[in-house]
Amino acid sequence: QLQASGGGLVQAGGSLRLSCAASGRTASSIGMGWFRQAPGRDREFVGAISWSGGSTTYADSVKGRFTISRDNAKNTVYLRMNSLKPEDTAVYYCVAGPSRIPDYWGQGTQVTVSS
């Protein structure tokens, strides 16, 4: 089970940190990541992190602005979002499994960036 939190309203240029708490026996041994879906658009890959935290990958649209990290002792993954833009407005979903085709999805958390 994946429980995301930390969404909200922020001005352009601001920052937010999303958290995703994972439960289950394999929570600390599985790759995790984030997708997002803006109104009227398909879900898109944001980024992913390996089970060890040693490898990360990002969509070009967020590279250099977003950072994914994880704390396996807490079974939690984080998405730090800096320099937010209005086009980052979306519902953000925590996922687990293979980075581009995850097996598990959490509920979304809304991020709104005002201009």
Beta strands, then each sheet from edge to edge (+ up, - down):
strand 1: 2-5
strand 2: 8-11
strand 3: 16-22
strand 4: 32-37
strand 5: 44-49
strand 6: 56-58
strand 7: 66-71
strand 8: 76-81
strand 9: 90-96
strand 10: 104-114
sheet 1: 1+ 3- 8+ 7-
sheet 2: 2+ 10+ 9- 4+ 5- 6+
end
